[in-house]
Amino acid sequence: MAAAGQTPEQLWFLDTLVTVHVPHDQGEDGISVLGRLAPYGESPPLHLHQREDELFHVLEGELRVRVDDADIRIGAGESILAPKGVAHTYRVESPDGARWLVITRGGDFEGFVRAVSRPAAGRGLPPQGPPTPEQGEALAGAARQHGIEFVGPPLDA
């Protein structure tokens, strides 16, 4: 968490807003808590984390999460775990977007997010649009560096 009176760091990660509530290097166990805000339809490629479990906990809206071969819808107050080594992705299904927490341990996912993000210019979403070819290459390189492997496409509507 940010120190008392300080605002947590906010980053624009592709088409989403990430709030770093607890950076992985703050405690001995390397736990990272990232808040996510994303628009309707947002879905990353199917991927797996080689060294970290990823926990999703929805605060507002609804996500459809694919873990292995199962598609599960989760809403406010619900959580789902994507174990390390298991392919997963999500899609924001609520028309007004969704907010959720991502909890990992070890720093790889947080490092990946930081590697391809820029400081947020506000509390809302960044300008929307597909990544440029250069951004796509940087994304793939950062993923490999942080133990994340893309294994399939995003989820369709």
Secondary structure, DSSP 4 states (H G I P E B T S, - for coil): -PPTTPPPEEEEETTEEEEEEE-GGGSTT-EEEEEEEE-TT--PPEEEESS--EEEEEEESEEEEEETTEEEEEETT-EEEE-TTS-EEEEE-STT-EEEEEEEESSHHHHHHHHHEEE-SSSSPPPP-PPPHHHHHHHHHHHHHTTEEEEEPPPP-
